[in-house]
Amino acid sequence: MQSQNPFFDDLARVAGGAMSALSGLRAEMEAMIRQQVERLTAGLDMVPREEFEAVRAMAQKARMEQEALTERLAALEAKLDAAAAAKTKK
């Protein structure tokens, strides 16, 4: 559909061209930013997610074992104290 005034047609074409150029510029800027972030993170010597999760699981297991040993030690100390108290009463 063509309007009566060619000025508005030309203006619409220019605006459409500018919008497509800006969307291309946006995609290029996103790609550049992504490359910079990847370069910076590579320089930080970060561990991969899989290694992090493996170490995290090991730490959780160690904490659970440590808590179990703490409870066991407390029970043994209580028995020892009870035995010592019984021995001193005799």
N, C-alpha and C positions, 0 to 999 in steps of 0.2 A: 504494500500500500504506500503510495507516494503522496507526500503532502503538497500543498499548493506552493510552499516557499522552499526553494532549493537551499537556502541558508540553513534551515533546520535539518535538512537531510545531510548536508556536509558536517554540521555540528554533531549529529548523531554518529556519523562514521568516524569522526575524529575521537569522540568520547569512547566509542567501542574499541578503536585501536589503542587508545591509552590504557583502557582497562585490561586488554590482553597483554600489553607490554608490562603493566604493573604485576599481573599475576605471574608472568614469566620471571620477573625480577624477584618476586617473593619466593618462588621455588628455588631460584639460584641462591638467595640469601640463606634460606633454610639449609641448603646443602653445605654452604660454606660454614655456617655455625655448627652443624653436625660434625664436620671434619675437624674444626677447632676443638670441640669438646672431646672428641675421640683422641686427638693428639695430646690434649692436656691430661686426660685420664690415663693414657698409656705411659706418660711420664711420671705418674704418681705411684707406680708399682703396686697396683691394686690386685687383690686375689680374685680369681673367678668365683662366681656364685656357688658353684658346686663344691669347691674346696672350703668355702666359708661355711656352708651347710654341714659338711662332714665334720669340721672342727667343732661346730656348735653342738652337734649330736654327741660327739665325744665328751665335750665339757658337761653336757647335761647328764650323761651316764656317770661321769666321775663325781658330779655333785650328789647324785642319788646314792652312789656307793659310799661316799663320805658321810652322808647323813645316816645311812644304815650302820656304819661302823661307829659313829658317835653314839647312837642309841645303844648299840651292843656294849660299848665301853662303859656307858652310864649304868647299864644293868649289871655288868661285872663288878664295877666299883661299889654298887649298892650291896651286892652279895658279899663282897670283901669286907665292907663296913659292918654288915650284919654279923659276919663270922667273927670279926674282931671284937665287936660289942658283946657277943655271946661268950667269947673266950675271956674277956676281962670280968664278966659277971661271975665266973666260976671261981 
